[in-house]
Amino acid sequence: RFLSIAFDFPPPEREIDIVSTESGLSRERTAPLVRLAGKLRALKGQDIEEGVSTRLLVYCASLLADGMPLERAITAALIEPLSDDSDVKQGLLDLVAAVYG
């Protein structure tokens, strides 16, 4: 009666294309977001229940394209939706700092 289709996130280069096209953010500025998403997704099942979706990346990239500062956009679109635990959020922000330097 029902079908089940397993799918995963697109490969990074394809995800960069998707996020850049949907948000209007340049590929150069989108690439680090996709790299960050990969690192955050690797934490799924540890301190966070869900990973960063491509849709959340599009939201974040759209905020950046509209001029929102990087840290604020990442916090609003990628960190806050993943956890309400302050310690977990701080750990995720530390990961952001490691990716962005």
Number of C-alpha atoms within 10 A of each C-alpha: 2 4 5 5 5 5 6 5 12 11 9 14 11 12 19 26 14 19 26 22 14 15 19 16 21 15 16 10 14 25 19 15 24 21 15 21 20 16 17 20 17 14 15 14 10 8 15 18 11 16 19 23 14 17 13 19 26 24 20 26 27 20 20 21 18 12 10 14 11 14 13 14 19 23 17 15 20 24 22 14 14 20 16 11 11 10 11 15 19 12 13 23 17 13 15 21 12 10 13 13 7
